[in-house]
Amino acid sequence: MRPTFSIYLLICLGIQSQVSASDPLPEGLGLSGGFPGDRGIANHAAVLLVEDFENAALTDLKGRWNEVENKDGKVLELVSGKPEASAGKQCLQVTATLGENTGGHLLKRIDPIQERVFARFYVKFAEDAPYLHHFSGPGGYNPPTNWPQGSAGKHAAGDTRFSARIEPNGYYGTLPAPGAWMFYTYWHDMKQSGDGGFWGNGLWPIGKPGPSRGQWQCVEMMLTCNEVGQSDGELALWLDGKPTTRIGPGTKTGKWSRVWFDDIVIATEYIGPIAKP
């Protein structure tokens, strides 16, 4: 049996493999194809969470998210803007200011417990976005909590926690800001750093694709827990409905930063980009 982690999704902002041909990943429209503009997508049996930020106030988010971190009330803001195909009008703006805060976050504990989840969100980086530190993605705690656990630099034991956030990374300054997408991972078989600590290991998509500033991009992740004692867990990444990375069995600085999030969906099936009306 797989470990009974309660998987979470963390949407945050901080400052400072080829796909196997024998078992291809889905692409293009998934379950989203039946819900143009994402209208009614929450009614699909596989969907666990929908967040479109079409709220009157930020306080409305607390009914759907276990923790909403908005330091001094200045980090999170609902503003006008949306991906082209979205049926909404608003999105979530997240701003991190150097020397004042380290950004903010939303955390959702996924219940009931799942062994495989897909998480899709749309994101847009500011035109002058610098390099970032930490971003968004799923993970698991045992026992579960409704808040992120402080565990930087510590080994992630196989029966206590794991995380696989996707974040842009500059690869030692060799890639233009905000960088290329990378899985920032903590898991039981992670490698130890030269300073003796256990810092998140970077798992890179082939070709190091990255987001373009000032443009909405559809990002979708899949995470599958492994069977105890087996190396059969999986990670996968889609960008705008195209599979870019599969990691699993048999596969080989500015003063402030601002991004926008919209149309988050978590499900037990592949979701895909928003279907146009």
Backbone bond lengths (Angstrom), bond angles and torsions (degrees), N, CA, C in turn:
res aa  C-N    CA-C-N  psi(-1)  N-CA   C-N-CA  omega(-1)  CA-C   N-CA-C  phi
1 M - - - 1.463 - - 1.526 109.82 -
2 R 1.352 115.78 148.43 1.438 119.91 176.32 1.527 109.95 -76.70
3 P 1.352 118.11 157.34 1.468 120.24 177.39 1.520 110.60 -63.72
4 T 1.343 116.72 146.43 1.456 120.42 -176.24 1.524 110.90 -92.13
5 F 1.328 116.07 62.04 1.450 120.97 174.70 1.520 109.87 -72.65
6 S 1.325 116.04 148.19 1.455 121.08 166.59 1.524 106.82 -94.59
7 I 1.329 116.65 106.76 1.458 121.17 -175.14 1.525 109.65 -73.84
8 Y 1.333 115.62 144.47 1.445 120.81 177.45 1.522 109.35 -123.44
9 L 1.329 115.74 163.61 1.454 122.24 168.70 1.513 107.02 -120.80
10 L 1.342 116.04 128.37 1.458 122.16 178.49 1.513 108.93 -114.88
11 I 1.319 116.87 119.63 1.458 123.13 174.57 1.517 106.40 -106.90
12 C 1.330 118.40 115.65 1.453 119.23 -173.35 1.517 110.96 -150.68
13 L 1.343 115.08 170.87 1.456 122.50 174.22 1.507 107.22 -142.80
14 G 1.334 118.11 131.30 1.452 123.08 173.76 1.511 109.25 -127.46
15 I 1.320 119.76 157.18 1.456 120.60 177.55 1.515 109.98 -112.64
16 Q 1.015 115.70 -166.98 1.425 128.91 -171.29 1.560 104.52 95.10
17 S 26.546 143.56 -71.34 1.414 134.96 14.22 1.504 109.62 117.16
18 Q 0.381 87.63 52.26 1.464 91.43 173.86 1.529 109.49 -24.18
19 V 1.349 117.09 143.05 1.457 121.07 177.21 1.527 110.54 -73.59
20 S 1.338 116.76 134.72 1.456 120.76 179.91 1.526 110.75 -70.96
21 A 1.319 116.51 125.22 1.464 120.55 -178.21 1.521 112.02 -67.75
22 S 1.332 117.38 -25.29 1.455 120.40 -178.16 1.528 112.26 -77.75
23 D 1.297 117.41 -17.38 1.458 121.28 -179.40 1.521 108.09 -140.98
24 P 1.329 118.53 70.09 1.468 121.58 -172.16 1.515 112.41 -66.96
25 L 1.312 114.87 147.33 1.449 121.02 174.93 1.525 109.82 -79.69
26 P 1.335 117.78 152.80 1.469 119.32 175.60 1.516 109.82 -67.29
27 E 1.319 116.99 162.74 1.452 120.49 176.50 1.519 110.18 -152.47
28 G 1.327 115.64 171.78 1.456 119.96 -176.51 1.517 110.40 68.88
29 L 1.331 116.23 -146.01 1.451 120.63 179.93 1.526 110.50 -74.09
30 G 1.314 116.43 133.09 1.458 121.93 172.98 1.517 108.28 -106.35
31 L 1.315 116.93 -127.33 1.460 118.88 178.61 1.528 111.35 -64.25
32 S 1.348 116.74 -19.13 1.463 120.32 177.81 1.525 112.14 -62.72
33 G 1.349 117.11 -23.10 1.456 120.64 -177.39 1.514 113.73 -61.02
34 G 1.307 117.10 -23.65 1.464 120.42 179.81 1.512 113.67 -87.87
35 F 1.348 116.53 2.03 1.462 119.84 -175.31 1.525 110.30 -138.82
36 P 1.338 117.65 74.84 1.467 120.72 -179.46 1.527 111.90 -52.45
37 G 1.333 114.57 134.31 1.454 119.35 -177.39 1.515 113.50 71.87
38 D 1.326 117.75 4.74 1.467 125.01 -174.13 1.527 112.42 70.62
39 R 1.322 117.82 9.89 1.462 119.69 178.35 1.531 110.55 -64.73
40 G 1.322 116.38 122.50 1.458 121.62 177.28 1.508 114.91 80.02
41 I 1.333 118.87 6.02 1.469 120.23 -175.93 1.527 111.82 -63.69
42 A 1.326 117.11 -24.61 1.467 120.24 178.82 1.521 112.31 -64.26
43 N 1.330 117.55 -17.46 1.463 120.87 -178.63 1.524 113.50 -82.36
44 H 1.339 117.56 -9.93 1.463 119.54 179.05 1.525 109.51 -68.98
45 A 1.321 116.69 138.85 1.467 121.63 -174.73 1.521 112.99 -61.55
46 A 1.330 117.84 -25.95 1.460 120.52 -177.08 1.523 113.01 -85.36
47 V 1.319 118.51 -10.94 1.463 121.71 -173.12 1.527 110.49 -83.73
48 L 1.337 115.22 131.43 1.458 122.31 -177.92 1.522 112.99 -105.40
49 L 1.325 117.34 -26.63 1.459 121.33 -179.56 1.518 108.91 -156.24
50 V 1.325 116.09 139.93 1.461 122.59 171.18 1.523 107.68 -131.41
51 E 1.319 116.54 131.20 1.465 121.44 175.91 1.518 108.60 -137.22
52 D 1.340 116.12 111.47 1.464 120.27 -179.36 1.524 112.48 -110.69
53 F 1.338 117.34 -0.18 1.460 123.48 176.55 1.524 113.43 61.29
54 E 1.330 116.53 25.45 1.460 120.57 175.88 1.526 108.82 -89.90
55 N 1.326 115.68 57.40 1.452 121.87 -176.61 1.525 110.83 -107.23
56 A 1.315 115.70 157.50 1.455 119.56 175.27 1.520 111.34 -76.82
57 A 1.337 117.01 -28.66 1.462 120.99 -177.33 1.525 109.50 -151.75
58 L 1.337 116.11 158.40 1.464 121.03 178.62 1.518 111.83 -62.41
59 T 1.322 117.18 -28.12 1.464 120.03 -179.52 1.524 111.72 -62.20
60 D 1.344 117.32 -22.66 1.464 120.45 178.13 1.517 112.03 -66.12
61 L 1.333 117.83 -23.15 1.463 121.13 -178.88 1.523 111.85 -66.76
62 K 1.305 117.80 -26.70 1.460 120.86 -173.91 1.516 112.67 -67.36
63 G 1.318 117.75 -16.28 1.451 119.51 176.38 1.518 112.87 -77.24
64 R 1.341 116.83 -17.22 1.470 120.88 -176.83 1.530 112.92 -114.60
65 W 1.336 117.12 -21.20 1.463 121.92 -177.96 1.521 109.58 -114.51
66 N 1.336 116.28 141.71 1.459 120.00 -178.67 1.521 112.37 -72.89
67 E 1.335 116.69 -33.08 1.461 119.24 177.71 1.516 109.23 -141.65
68 V 1.339 115.62 132.50 1.459 123.13 175.47 1.524 106.77 -121.17
69 E 1.324 117.04 107.89 1.465 122.28 -178.20 1.525 109.06 -99.81
70 N 1.333 116.35 113.00 1.459 122.66 -177.01 1.520 108.49 -135.80
71 K 1.319 116.90 80.36 1.464 122.73 -172.01 1.526 111.59 -57.37
72 D 1.322 114.99 125.88 1.462 122.92 178.25 1.527 112.69 57.12
73 G 1.343 117.23 15.68 1.447 120.74 179.24 1.512 114.49 66.07
74 K 1.351 117.22 20.46 1.462 121.21 -175.01 1.516 114.17 -116.97
75 V 1.325 118.18 -3.98 1.472 121.17 -171.96 1.525 111.84 -92.83
76 L 1.331 117.30 -44.32 1.459 122.56 -177.08 1.524 110.18 -103.76
77 E 1.333 115.95 139.33 1.458 120.44 178.66 1.520 109.42 -153.07
78 L 1.337 117.18 137.71 1.452 122.68 173.58 1.529 108.30 -87.19
79 V 1.343 116.35 122.98 1.463 120.77 -176.10 1.520 109.65 -133.50
80 S 1.318 116.24 166.63 1.455 121.62 176.10 1.519 110.05 -71.47
81 G 1.328 117.20 142.09 1.458 122.09 179.97 1.509 110.10 139.96
82 K 1.352 116.19 149.60 1.457 119.74 -178.58 1.524 109.85 -167.49
83 P 1.347 117.44 159.71 1.471 120.14 168.74 1.525 110.00 -63.34
84 E 1.310 117.40 153.77 1.463 121.90 -172.74 1.522 113.46 -54.14
85 A 1.342 117.63 -45.13 1.463 120.57 -173.75 1.523 113.30 -84.34
86 S 1.316 117.97 -6.88 1.458 120.80 -176.73 1.524 111.67 -67.08
87 A 1.324 115.45 145.30 1.456 120.62 177.97 1.521 111.85 -85.64
88 G 1.329 117.88 -4.58 1.453 121.13 -176.74 1.512 113.75 -89.47
89 K 1.334 115.28 -170.60 1.464 122.26 179.75 1.523 112.12 -130.67
90 Q 1.341 116.39 -16.95 1.462 120.48 -173.90 1.526 111.56 -119.10
91 C 1.344 114.03 164.46 1.464 121.27 172.81 1.526 107.83 -146.07
92 L 1.317 116.27 173.64 1.458 122.11 178.11 1.521 109.15 -98.33
93 Q 1.314 117.12 121.49 1.464 122.24 174.83 1.521 108.41 -96.88
94 V 1.343 116.79 130.52 1.462 122.57 179.83 1.522 107.86 -121.77
95 T 1.327 116.93 124.90 1.457 121.63 -177.84 1.520 109.91 -123.99
96 A 1.323 116.59 128.79 1.465 122.09 173.88 1.520 108.14 -113.19
97 T 1.337 117.56 132.87 1.454 122.42 -177.39 1.515 110.06 -119.43
98 L 1.323 116.29 120.86 1.462 122.17 -177.32 1.523 110.43 -60.72
99 G 1.328 115.33 130.17 1.449 120.65 179.66 1.514 114.33 88.47
100 E 1.343 116.60 -12.35 1.460 120.24 179.81 1.523 112.99 -113.87
101 N 1.326 116.80 -40.18 1.463 120.18 -179.27 1.521 109.10 -158.72
102 T 1.304 115.36 169.19 1.467 121.08 178.67 1.525 111.19 -109.96
103 G 1.332 115.80 27.02 1.451 119.81 179.60 1.516 111.36 92.34
104 G 1.315 116.45 -165.40 1.457 121.86 -179.72 1.512 109.98 -142.18
105 H 1.337 117.33 -178.92 1.465 118.53 -179.85 1.524 111.55 -159.36
106 L 1.326 113.40 162.01 1.453 123.56 167.38 1.522 106.60 -120.59
107 L 1.320 117.77 136.30 1.464 120.81 176.46 1.515 109.57 -128.44
108 K 1.342 115.17 131.08 1.456 121.72 178.34 1.523 109.83 -122.36
109 R 1.313 116.36 122.26 1.463 121.63 173.42 1.531 108.40 -85.09
110 I 1.323 116.42 123.32 1.460 121.51 -174.51 1.520 110.20 -87.37
111 D 1.308 115.79 112.61 1.462 122.41 175.91 1.522 108.81 -125.24
112 P 1.345 118.39 140.17 1.456 126.44 1.69 1.528 112.35 -70.25
113 I 1.310 115.68 169.15 1.458 122.33 -178.47 1.529 110.23 -58.47
114 Q 1.332 115.40 135.25 1.459 121.90 -179.09 1.527 110.65 -121.13
115 E 1.330 116.54 150.87 1.461 121.57 176.23 1.529 111.90 -104.51
116 R 1.330 116.19 -12.36 1.455 120.90 179.62 1.527 108.33 -151.01
117 V 1.333 116.90 125.99 1.458 120.24 179.48 1.525 110.41 -136.32
118 F 1.328 114.96 152.17 1.450 123.87 170.55 1.530 106.67 -114.29
119 A 1.310 117.12 135.85 1.464 121.59 178.74 1.524 108.28 -128.89
120 R 1.310 116.56 118.49 1.469 121.89 179.82 1.523 109.96 -115.60
121 F 1.329 116.50 134.85 1.455 120.60 173.10 1.522 109.46 -146.44
122 Y 1.310 115.33 156.50 1.459 121.82 173.73 1.525 108.11 -102.95
123 V 1.329 116.38 141.05 1.457 120.14 -178.65 1.527 109.57 -141.83
124 K 1.325 115.65 145.65 1.463 121.61 175.38 1.516 108.37 -135.10
125 F 1.337 116.62 130.84 1.452 122.78 178.89 1.523 109.87 -96.84
126 A 1.319 116.55 144.87 1.454 121.13 178.47 1.529 110.48 -59.26
127 E 1.329 116.24 156.96 1.462 122.07 -178.29 1.524 112.18 -60.29
128 D 1.326 116.98 -27.83 1.469 120.86 179.76 1.530 111.71 -114.83
129 A 1.322 116.86 29.39 1.469 120.91 -177.37 1.525 111.24 -58.96
130 P 1.342 118.36 129.54 1.461 122.06 176.39 1.522 110.53 -86.84
131 Y 1.338 116.37 -171.36 1.457 120.16 172.42 1.529 108.98 -67.86
132 L 1.330 116.55 146.77 1.452 122.94 -178.13 1.515 110.26 -115.03
133 H 1.332 115.53 169.90 1.459 120.80 173.64 1.525 108.12 -136.15
134 H 1.330 115.35 111.49 1.470 125.13 -177.36 1.520 110.87 79.40
135 F 1.343 113.68 145.83 1.452 118.88 -178.40 1.522 109.09 -147.39
136 S 1.344 118.84 -116.57 1.461 120.04 -167.70 1.524 112.12 -136.55
137 G 1.322 115.97 155.45 1.454 119.41 176.21 1.508 112.91 156.41
138 P 1.343 116.98 177.93 1.460 122.28 -176.66 1.523 112.92 -91.74
139 G 1.310 114.32 164.67 1.459 122.25 174.68 1.512 108.99 -169.35
140 G 1.336 117.13 -170.52 1.458 120.33 -179.40 1.512 111.91 -151.15
141 Y 1.340 116.37 145.65 1.460 123.36 176.33 1.522 109.40 -124.12
142 N 1.307 116.15 145.32 1.456 122.41 174.02 1.535 108.15 -139.82
143 P 1.345 118.85 107.59 1.467 126.82 3.84 1.528 111.04 -75.17
144 P 1.337 117.45 156.73 1.453 121.04 -177.11 1.523 112.75 -72.41
145 T 1.325 115.57 151.72 1.466 121.47 172.91 1.525 108.31 -133.71
146 N 1.319 115.57 162.84 1.457 121.39 179.82 1.530 111.93 -96.34
147 W 1.303 116.87 19.85 1.459 122.48 -179.63 1.534 108.75 -148.21
148 P 1.352 118.34 158.68 1.470 120.10 177.79 1.525 110.55 -67.60
149 Q 1.305 116.65 136.97 1.457 121.20 178.90 1.536 109.75 -90.18
150 G 1.318 116.27 134.59 1.458 120.70 177.54 1.518 111.07 -74.18
151 S 1.323 117.48 110.02 1.470 119.40 -173.96 1.525 112.17 -145.97
152 A 1.333 118.29 19.31 1.464 120.69 -179.31 1.522 110.99 -62.23
153 G 1.317 115.63 134.74 1.454 121.36 177.71 1.513 115.04 84.20
154 K 1.345 117.52 -1.66 1.460 121.46 -177.75 1.526 110.48 -107.32
155 H 1.325 116.22 145.52 1.459 120.99 177.80 1.525 109.91 -64.96
156 A 1.325 116.11 137.74 1.464 121.28 179.23 1.523 109.38 -92.60
157 A 1.319 116.71 98.67 1.463 120.51 179.95 1.522 109.91 -64.83
158 G 1.314 116.38 146.39 1.454 121.17 -173.18 1.509 115.02 -64.80
159 D 1.331 117.99 -18.78 1.463 119.55 -178.11 1.525 112.23 -107.43
160 T 1.342 118.17 11.44 1.458 119.80 -176.93 1.527 113.55 -122.89
161 R 1.335 118.32 -42.60 1.455 118.14 -175.59 1.525 111.03 -164.79
162 F 1.319 115.74 160.46 1.458 123.52 169.78 1.516 107.44 -157.94
163 S 1.314 117.23 159.55 1.457 120.84 174.29 1.521 109.00 -153.48
164 A 1.318 115.97 151.62 1.470 121.83 -178.50 1.522 108.74 -145.90
165 R 1.316 116.20 67.08 1.458 120.26 -179.66 1.529 110.66 -75.01
166 I 1.310 115.23 149.44 1.460 120.65 172.93 1.525 106.57 -102.57
167 E 1.326 117.09 133.40 1.455 119.26 -179.52 1.524 110.37 -152.57
168 P 1.349 116.79 151.05 1.463 119.01 175.06 1.521 110.31 -76.27
169 N 1.327 116.33 140.21 1.461 121.50 -176.51 1.524 108.94 -138.32
170 G 1.316 117.25 138.76 1.457 121.97 -176.62 1.502 115.80 -82.65
171 Y 1.352 117.69 -2.44 1.466 122.48 -179.77 1.532 110.32 49.53
172 Y 1.339 114.13 62.20 1.471 122.56 178.62 1.529 112.02 59.42
173 G 1.313 116.72 34.45 1.453 120.54 176.53 1.508 115.48 78.66
174 T 1.342 117.86 8.63 1.460 120.29 -178.44 1.524 112.73 -88.85
175 L 1.345 117.57 -11.15 1.459 121.66 178.81 1.520 108.82 -113.39
176 P 1.319 118.40 143.06 1.467 120.12 -179.67 1.525 111.37 -64.49
177 A 1.338 115.64 144.69 1.472 120.97 179.37 1.535 110.16 -61.69
178 P 1.338 117.41 145.16 1.458 126.19 6.51 1.531 114.72 -85.12
179 G 1.332 118.44 5.51 1.456 121.26 178.29 1.515 112.91 108.57
180 A 1.331 115.58 -168.74 1.466 122.71 179.72 1.520 109.40 -110.26
181 W 1.329 115.95 153.84 1.464 120.72 -179.76 1.516 110.87 -65.33
182 M 1.327 116.02 137.65 1.462 123.02 -179.91 1.518 108.69 -147.10
183 F 1.344 117.36 139.33 1.456 120.94 170.59 1.527 108.53 -77.71
184 Y 1.332 116.43 119.76 1.463 122.53 176.77 1.520 106.19 -100.69
185 T 1.341 116.67 104.74 1.461 120.94 -162.76 1.523 113.78 -119.92
186 Y 1.322 115.18 142.38 1.468 124.04 168.74 1.526 106.90 -122.27
187 W 1.327 117.30 123.52 1.470 120.71 177.30 1.524 108.57 -157.03
188 H 1.335 116.33 171.93 1.466 120.09 -167.73 1.517 113.74 -64.56
189 D 1.341 118.05 -23.25 1.458 121.24 -177.42 1.532 111.63 -105.36
190 M 1.319 117.07 21.46 1.456 121.12 -178.30 1.533 110.57 -68.69
191 K 1.332 115.03 157.36 1.458 121.01 -176.81 1.525 110.48 -89.92
192 Q 1.341 114.92 144.99 1.454 121.50 179.16 1.528 110.27 -81.93
193 S 1.332 116.51 142.70 1.450 121.27 179.62 1.524 111.15 -81.66
194 G 1.333 116.03 165.17 1.457 120.84 -177.85 1.516 113.46 -63.35
195 D 1.342 118.11 -24.12 1.460 121.00 179.60 1.516 112.83 -85.87
196 G 1.332 116.50 4.92 1.458 121.11 178.94 1.511 114.47 91.26
197 G 1.330 117.70 -10.39 1.455 121.27 179.25 1.520 111.63 -87.81
198 F 1.308 115.35 171.29 1.470 121.70 176.63 1.528 107.41 -117.35
199 W 1.317 114.85 95.54 1.448 121.58 178.43 1.519 108.56 -99.74
200 G 1.308 116.90 154.14 1.458 119.73 -175.56 1.515 112.66 -51.33
201 N 1.317 116.30 133.61 1.467 121.61 177.09 1.518 109.87 -84.11
202 G 1.330 116.66 140.50 1.456 121.91 179.23 1.513 112.00 -92.20
203 L 1.325 116.99 124.31 1.463 123.01 175.37 1.524 106.72 -115.03
204 W 1.332 116.49 116.70 1.461 121.43 -169.09 1.523 112.37 -102.07
205 P 1.337 116.93 135.08 1.468 119.85 169.00 1.523 110.32 -64.14
206 I 1.309 116.60 149.37 1.462 121.23 177.95 1.523 109.76 -62.03
207 G 1.316 115.36 132.63 1.454 120.40 179.77 1.516 114.34 85.05
208 K 1.327 116.69 -7.44 1.470 122.15 179.68 1.530 112.76 49.24
209 P 1.325 118.93 58.04 1.470 120.03 177.04 1.523 110.91 -68.33
210 G 1.307 116.25 146.16 1.461 120.11 -178.92 1.512 112.12 -135.82
211 P 1.324 117.38 167.93 1.459 121.20 178.10 1.526 111.32 -77.68
212 S 1.309 116.39 151.63 1.459 121.93 173.82 1.520 108.94 -93.57
213 R 1.295 117.81 137.94 1.457 120.85 177.37 1.532 110.59 -63.42
214 G 1.324 114.81 143.76 1.456 120.70 173.71 1.511 115.87 74.16
215 Q 1.342 118.30 10.82 1.457 121.29 -178.63 1.535 109.95 -131.66
216 W 1.332 115.81 139.65 1.461 120.26 175.79 1.527 109.78 -70.34
217 Q 1.322 116.15 138.52 1.467 121.48 174.64 1.512 109.11 -132.12
218 C 1.340 115.83 138.52 1.460 121.86 175.80 1.519 109.04 -88.66
219 V 1.322 116.86 119.99 1.466 123.33 -179.52 1.526 108.01 -116.66
220 E 1.319 117.26 127.98 1.465 120.70 177.13 1.521 109.44 -133.09
221 M 1.320 115.52 134.38 1.457 122.52 178.40 1.524 109.85 -118.19
222 M 1.327 115.58 149.26 1.459 121.32 168.92 1.518 108.08 -122.34
223 L 1.316 116.59 136.10 1.461 121.78 174.55 1.513 108.91 -129.81
224 T 1.340 116.65 126.80 1.464 122.67 176.60 1.515 108.83 -120.84
225 C 1.329 117.68 124.85 1.464 121.43 177.08 1.527 110.29 -69.78
226 N 1.318 116.26 148.20 1.464 120.99 177.52 1.527 111.11 -83.59
227 E 1.330 114.91 155.70 1.461 119.81 167.66 1.524 108.48 -69.82
228 V 1.332 117.96 142.81 1.456 121.48 -179.87 1.529 109.89 -56.88
229 G 1.327 116.23 126.91 1.458 121.64 179.67 1.512 114.34 85.28
230 Q 1.348 117.56 -2.59 1.461 121.25 -178.87 1.534 110.49 -117.99
231 S 1.327 116.51 146.77 1.464 121.49 176.63 1.530 108.88 -96.62
232 D 1.326 116.02 63.97 1.458 119.51 -175.95 1.524 112.64 -124.02
233 G 1.336 117.32 19.67 1.457 120.44 172.10 1.520 109.58 -74.22
234 E 1.333 117.00 160.27 1.454 121.02 -177.45 1.523 112.05 -142.18
235 L 1.336 114.66 147.88 1.454 123.24 167.51 1.519 107.67 -125.63
236 A 1.311 116.81 145.19 1.458 120.37 174.80 1.517 108.46 -146.57
237 L 1.335 115.15 153.30 1.458 121.87 -178.50 1.520 110.14 -134.64
238 W 1.345 115.52 133.74 1.467 122.45 172.60 1.519 108.58 -118.82
239 L 1.319 117.57 138.98 1.455 123.11 173.51 1.521 107.69 -120.69
240 D 1.326 116.27 118.09 1.463 122.38 -177.62 1.525 111.69 52.91
241 G 1.338 115.64 41.04 1.457 120.96 175.12 1.516 115.42 82.06
242 K 1.329 117.93 3.76 1.467 121.30 -179.89 1.530 109.33 -111.13
243 P 1.346 117.78 124.81 1.471 119.79 178.48 1.523 110.58 -67.34
244 T 1.333 116.09 128.88 1.462 120.63 -178.66 1.518 112.88 -115.19
245 T 1.315 116.93 -24.07 1.469 119.92 -173.22 1.514 110.82 -150.55
246 R 1.316 115.18 139.37 1.464 120.48 170.19 1.520 107.15 -138.52
247 I 1.316 116.57 123.74 1.455 122.63 -179.53 1.514 107.24 -120.95
248 G 1.322 115.81 116.16 1.453 119.41 -177.65 1.517 110.25 178.78
249 P 1.326 118.31 -159.69 1.458 121.83 -177.34 1.524 111.94 -58.33
250 G 1.328 116.71 125.57 1.454 121.27 173.74 1.508 115.16 81.58
251 T 1.327 119.69 13.55 1.463 123.08 179.46 1.538 111.35 -119.06
252 K 1.136 110.16 131.98 1.483 117.56 -178.46 1.617 112.48 -76.40
253 T 30.370 170.16 -142.88 1.468 101.37 -145.32 1.550 108.05 -160.16
254 G 1.280 95.54 112.79 1.447 99.54 -173.93 1.508 113.06 -105.23
255 K 1.348 118.82 -178.78 1.456 122.98 -178.22 1.520 111.98 -81.09
256 W 1.311 116.45 -25.84 1.458 118.97 177.79 1.516 108.79 -145.82
257 S 1.304 115.41 159.41 1.466 121.19 -179.42 1.514 108.47 -138.91
258 R 1.346 116.96 140.05 1.459 120.51 -177.63 1.519 109.84 -139.45
259 V 1.330 116.16 133.26 1.457 121.83 174.47 1.518 108.59 -136.05
260 W 1.323 115.66 165.05 1.460 122.33 178.25 1.518 108.82 -124.42
261 F 1.345 116.86 139.91 1.457 122.98 177.10 1.517 109.09 -119.84
262 D 1.337 116.60 149.70 1.456 120.07 175.84 1.519 109.89 -159.91
263 D 1.334 115.36 160.04 1.470 124.50 169.31 1.521 113.23 50.09
264 I 1.337 115.12 60.44 1.460 122.37 176.66 1.523 109.48 -83.94
265 V 1.321 116.78 133.23 1.464 121.78 174.76 1.516 108.36 -136.76
266 I 1.317 117.41 132.78 1.462 123.00 173.58 1.517 107.61 -118.30
267 A 1.322 116.83 133.34 1.467 120.39 -175.90 1.517 110.00 -151.29
268 T 1.309 115.70 172.50 1.464 121.60 176.65 1.519 111.44 -95.75
269 E 1.342 117.32 2.62 1.458 122.86 176.06 1.520 109.15 -129.16
270 Y 1.343 115.93 162.69 1.457 120.97 174.46 1.530 109.39 -58.31
271 I 1.325 116.25 136.46 1.467 121.51 -173.53 1.523 111.45 -101.51
272 G 1.328 117.13 -57.03 1.457 121.07 -178.31 1.514 113.07 87.06
273 P 1.339 117.05 169.16 1.461 121.14 178.74 1.522 112.45 -64.41
274 I 1.328 116.79 167.56 1.451 121.37 176.20 1.541 109.08 -64.10
275 A 1.321 115.69 133.23 1.464 119.98 177.18 1.517 109.80 -80.57
276 K 1.324 116.29 133.98 1.454 120.43 179.45 1.535 109.44 -72.80
277 P 1.343 117.16 146.03 1.459 120.00 178.86 1.536 111.15 -59.73
